[in-house]
């Protein structure tokens, strides 16, 4: 690591001790059918006044993530996903003083959540397959991270610790509903892929790139026509709006001639 990056990380370690925080959220919801689900969220947050917000942009350039404005005076840098949060915690941990224990706990949580298999967005019991033991460990970590800095008392995430653990037990005491697998044919590459608890109909795609390619082909077929260059007589495709022109050229060089 070069000296400039080393100095930046040393500065950021002290800055994060004062203005940053590790976040592990616990969200327990009850659906309209009466079934409870649990979901965990990881993020790293750094706050600073907007008139001194250059540091937020530097953190974004170094680690990724995004910068948000929550008020007229305060800006926030946050991670976008689990992997960004894990990379940040692993990188900044050697440079921390006040938040070393929180960093250790946060890394344990990231290792649990990043190592799980994602089966589908609509999977009952949360977005990822989490065992009861892992859920209890994550709740305890969340309460440890949210300790009262003056008394050292563990704080629940919006609830008392005991109530939060009781709700987790309620979630896992429900009968498990296995996600329904559905084999779907990609509308672009015709490759078979699996979706879980999929209720959507119509054309589906195995990846975002396949969806973009398919829509690009539709737009090309609907709005573009074959035309001939007025200079080199080369046939090419252009939008139908070009038909109103008397002469159409395939390139700037042909137009210049």
KOLKOL-257069 format. One line per 5 residues: for each residue x, y, z of C-alpha. Coordinates in Angstrom, 3 decimals. Last residue first. Layout:
X/Y/Z  ...
# end
This chain:
-17.679/14.470/-48.345  -18.458/15.716/-44.862  -21.586/13.499/-44.617  -19.592/10.401/-45.520  -17.036/11.247/-42.826
-19.779/11.862/-40.269  -21.137/8.354/-40.796  -23.925/6.326/-42.437  -25.414/9.263/-44.348  -29.057/10.062/-45.135
-30.169/12.398/-47.943  -33.737/13.611/-48.555  -34.596/13.687/-44.856  -38.086/12.634/-43.691  -36.945/9.015/-43.625
-34.642/9.811/-40.687  -37.625/9.566/-38.295  -37.778/5.819/-38.897  -34.703/5.319/-36.740  -31.614/4.183/-38.583
-30.321/0.892/-39.883  -27.569/0.435/-42.470  -27.102/-0.175/-46.177  -23.936/1.239/-47.724  -24.445/3.316/-50.853
-21.164/5.162/-50.190  -22.533/8.734/-50.491  -26.321/8.747/-50.009  -26.099/5.970/-47.384  -28.967/3.512/-47.843
-31.759/2.963/-45.287  -33.132/-0.083/-43.437  -35.690/0.812/-40.749  -35.653/1.407/-36.994  -38.556/2.037/-34.585
-40.187/-1.302/-33.949  -37.425/-3.786/-34.742  -34.714/-1.771/-32.982  -36.930/-1.105/-29.969  -37.714/-4.796/-29.663
-34.055/-5.742/-30.050  -33.056/-3.264/-27.331  -35.734/-4.677/-25.036  -34.310/-8.176/-25.469  -30.734/-7.021/-24.918
-31.720/-5.148/-21.730  -33.540/-8.181/-20.354  -30.617/-10.465/-21.171  -28.235/-8.035/-19.461  -30.429/-8.023/-16.349
-30.189/-11.789/-16.023  -32.226/-14.970/-16.483  -35.100/-13.127/-18.157  -38.878/-13.422/-17.865  -41.608/-12.848/-20.479
-45.140/-12.829/-19.111  -46.410/-13.795/-15.682  -45.243/-12.953/-12.178  -45.956/-15.184/-9.198  -42.417/-16.401/-8.561
-42.029/-18.082/-5.184  -38.491/-19.092/-6.143  -37.096/-18.698/-9.656  -35.009/-21.279/-11.511  -33.337/-20.913/-14.903
-33.702/-22.416/-18.394  -31.809/-20.678/-21.190  -33.765/-19.365/-24.181  -31.214/-16.524/-24.634  -33.742/-13.650/-24.719
-37.069/-14.722/-23.218  -35.363/-16.878/-20.591  -37.328/-20.088/-19.994  -38.619/-20.508/-16.433  -38.354/-23.398/-13.987
-40.411/-22.664/-10.875  -39.379/-23.581/-7.365  -41.796/-23.016/-4.526  -40.113/-21.855/-1.335  -40.497/-24.286/1.580
-42.926/-23.123/4.232  -41.525/-23.770/7.702  -44.072/-24.188/10.465  -43.911/-21.209/12.843  -41.671/-21.582/15.912
-38.916/-19.765/14.037  -40.769/-16.452/13.914  -41.994/-16.733/17.520  -38.423/-17.368/18.719  -37.318/-14.191/16.939
-40.154/-12.331/18.653  -38.967/-13.567/22.052  -35.426/-12.418/21.255  -36.724/-8.918/20.467  -38.839/-8.826/23.601
-35.858/-9.725/25.771  -33.615/-7.149/24.096  -36.164/-4.360/24.563  -37.463/-2.874/21.330  -36.370/-0.311/18.678
-33.151/-2.260/18.052  -32.614/-3.467/21.620  -30.047/-1.706/23.777  -27.268/-3.301/25.799  -26.238/-1.187/28.773
-22.713/0.274/28.711  -23.903/3.142/30.954  -22.448/6.119/29.060  -22.009/4.755/25.516  -25.403/2.948/25.594
-24.798/-0.226/23.644  -26.136/-0.410/20.082  -23.359/-2.662/18.723  -24.089/-5.128/21.529  -27.827/-5.181/20.690
-27.117/-5.865/17.008  -24.630/-8.598/17.970  -27.238/-10.257/20.195  -29.782/-10.125/17.347  -27.233/-11.632/14.945
-26.458/-14.479/17.343  -30.165/-15.207/17.806  -30.679/-15.267/14.009  -27.667/-17.555/13.526  -29.023/-20.024/16.091
-32.484/-19.935/14.458  -31.024/-20.670/11.032  -30.930/-18.027/8.304  -31.862/-18.729/4.669  -31.855/-15.309/3.026
-34.516/-12.780/2.057  -36.505/-13.349/5.204  -38.670/-16.020/6.818  -40.718/-16.713/3.710  -38.700/-16.333/0.509
-40.014/-13.493/-1.648  -36.654/-12.133/-2.797  -35.300/-15.530/-3.728  -32.941/-18.284/-2.652  -29.967/-16.230/-1.425
-27.323/-18.544/-0.060  -25.590/-17.448/3.133  -21.914/-16.602/3.527  -22.362/-12.829/3.277  -24.825/-12.854/6.187
-22.709/-14.827/8.652  -19.374/-13.225/7.710  -20.999/-9.774/7.839  -22.311/-10.442/11.352  -18.892/-11.571/12.627
-17.362/-8.491/10.981  -19.815/-6.237/12.842  -18.871/-7.795/16.161  -15.162/-7.136/15.536  -15.863/-3.586/14.338
-17.974/-2.871/17.409  -15.098/-4.081/19.601  -12.615/-1.839/17.756  -14.873/1.240/17.839  -12.850/3.542/20.080
-9.391/2.868/18.587  -9.759/2.068/14.885  -6.941/1.871/12.301  -6.615/-1.935/12.124  -10.435/-2.212/11.589
-10.648/0.145/8.578  -9.963/-2.415/5.830  -11.951/-5.343/7.223  -14.912/-3.092/8.078  -14.901/-1.427/4.643
-14.672/-4.746/2.792  -17.543/-6.199/4.848  -19.809/-3.180/4.310  -19.112/-3.217/0.566  -19.925/-6.937/0.467
-23.202/-6.535/2.380  -24.623/-3.890/0.052  -24.895/-0.155/-0.694  -22.509/1.297/1.889  -23.359/4.721/3.278
-21.927/8.246/3.154  -24.109/10.827/4.857  -24.541/14.579/4.412  -25.755/17.082/7.013  -26.674/20.764/6.600
-29.851/21.041/4.542  -31.012/17.625/5.687  -30.577/13.937/4.815  -28.191/14.420/1.888  -26.896/11.110/0.593
-23.472/9.895/-0.565  -23.193/6.411/-2.057  -21.147/3.228/-1.707  -17.747/2.723/-3.298  -14.760/2.196/-1.001
-12.085/4.693/-2.107  -14.103/7.089/-4.308  -16.980/6.997/-1.809  -14.622/7.739/1.082  -13.201/10.702/-0.863
-16.720/11.965/-1.572  -17.563/11.839/2.132  -14.311/13.665/2.995  -15.281/16.531/0.681  -18.423/17.111/2.770
-17.028/19.891/4.959  -19.687/22.467/3.973  -22.107/19.544/3.843  -21.632/18.745/7.524  -20.513/15.173/8.100
-21.987/11.726/8.686  -20.439/8.294/8.076  -22.640/5.192/7.845  -21.836/1.495/7.463  -24.666/-0.859/6.616
-26.027/-4.305/7.320  -29.671/-5.371/7.178  -31.406/-8.349/8.783  -34.869/-9.671/7.929  -37.432/-11.570/9.965
-40.857/-12.765/8.875  -44.085/-13.255/10.820  -47.177/-14.935/9.361  -50.571/-13.377/10.113  -51.852/-13.574/6.525
-51.575/-9.796/6.212  -47.878/-10.108/7.006  -46.242/-9.570/10.388  -42.841/-7.964/10.299  -39.574/-8.340/12.159
-36.757/-6.019/11.035  -33.368/-6.284/12.714  -30.788/-3.710/11.613  -27.028/-4.024/11.967  -25.285/-0.651/11.694
-21.635/0.274/12.152  -21.138/3.953/12.903  -19.079/6.917/11.790  -18.395/10.446/13.080  -15.943/10.076/15.978
-14.257/6.711/15.543  -14.780/7.111/11.779  -12.577/10.234/11.742  -9.828/8.466/13.658  -9.841/5.513/11.266
-10.241/7.836/8.270  -7.008/9.670/9.130  -5.099/6.412/9.354  -6.768/5.188/6.170  -5.795/8.372/4.303
-2.187/8.155/5.526  -1.907/4.562/4.282  -3.481/5.462/0.949  -0.968/8.290/0.410  1.981/6.162/1.573
1.419/3.397/-0.957  0.000/0.000/0.000
# end
